[in-house]
Amino acid sequence: MATTTQPQTGARPGAGLSKEEILRYSRHLIMPEVGMEGQLKLKNAKVLLIGTGGLGAPLGLYLAAAGVGKLGLVDFDVVDFTNLQRQVTFGTSDVGKPKSQAARARLSNLNPDIQIESFEAQLTSANALELFKDFDIIVDGTDNFPTRYLVNDACILLGKPNVYGSIFRFEGQVTVFGMPDGPCYRCLYPEPPPPGLVPSCAEGGVLGVLPGIVGSIQAMETIKLILGNGENLIGRLLLFDALGMKFRELKLRKNPNCPMCGTHRTIHKLIDYYEFCGVRGEEAPVPDLKVPEITPRELKHRLDRGDDLFVLDVREPHEFQICNLKGHLIPLGELPRRVPELDSSREIVAHCRSGKRSADAVDFLRKAGFRKVLNLKGGILAWSDEVDPSVPKY
Amino acid sequence: MAVKVIIPTPLRPYAGRQDSAEVKAATVGEALTGLTTQFADLRKHLFTDDGKLRSFVNVYVNDEDIRYLAKENTPTKDGDTISIVPSIAGGCS
């Protein structure tokens, strides 16, 4: 499962710095806050990155460049074309490759003097403690609630710092959990939101630079922890609003009744985090609504035949601009008050990007008394696959 | 007393896309009630069916967590800023 890249220039862990290393890190070495002592601390440090995606990209790049002696990379995912907008570790030629391996290749090219270990696996309650034990600091750059609670609990059980960052659209949160006397993730949020209530990045979108900024702050906190210098974000939650370009700071207190790090701990081992977060946490697929459907091919056939069909597009106006099937645009959220725009005597085909929102629209319209209303199965994505490949997918 | 409530990104779609709102309130509870009266869609995101603040939504008066003050009864004064900070998980793999 683990693949390791060993240092290539003969630098031995624990030893001093080679001539090449002194040159490479000279901008650190001439700063009194780092110096030779600090650079050797970096060289002897072992940091595990959970996730090599949006947050993991700047984390990996900066920590490797800074000379952190051993970097672990945990990711089970493969590089997707839509990742390239923000996951700057990867190049176009990496699409389709396992992320942990592509990241290892990129980082070992950036700094051949460090040891990089990649774990192409999903972090689970069964492997977390074993994986974490060889590292000094764990950095959480994951994208889902079950893994965040798992990382937190494993760090508390092993007494390791957890450098936490999370993002949504153009907003980020950063802090350091798991320090002696400091709070943990469960002190901040005792429970996760129920599945489906908080949209994921895939659904909600994210501004590409945002993980770059938040991940860089995590990298800075990690380096400060290693150097033992400066003031860390312990007991402080840093909030970043990229749109307003504002940083704010909130007090984060250790909860004396915390089930994980409080005085009377009730959790003594790792649990089933998918169950804790409600089946599949943030990624929980909402069960498909059973509504009458039409396939893209059938729709094309019927439109070509000249059938009187009213195509209703329930996406948002900014999505309509990306591509459209020349339908009548009423965003799902506006449908209840714009029902009068629709003629219930005509046959209506509702569509969205993937068929999920339009299923809700069909369900709503049928309950409102519309009899002849169908959902375009698979939405514009399926239309692009099955009927017209010139329609872009997004 | 006028207080400013900062609405986080994930909840803005339920609050007319605004990033903040001014409400008149003497306590945090009154401020949140005022806010959810103004934006009814916000209610289910902030409160459970039996009217309790959801456990994955934290509320701060200025920089202090109301769980360590008087919770919803925490008094507010003119010019205070209330922050709603829900849990977000994104790292974007």
Interface residues (C-beta under 8 A of the other chain):
Chain A: G51 T52 G53 G54 L55 G56 D75 D77 N83 R86 Q87 K99 D140 G141 T142 D143 N144 F145 R148 G165 S166 I167 F168 R169 F170 E171 Q173 L188 Y189 P190 E191 P192 P193 L197 V198 P199 S200 C201 G204 V206 P211 L237 L239 D241 L243 G244 R248 E249 L250 K251 L252 R253 N255 G281 E282 G333
Chain B: P8 T9 P10 P13 D19 H45 R54 S55 F56 N58 Y60 D63 E64 D65 R67 Y68 S83 V85 P86 S87 I88 A89 G90 G91 C92 S93
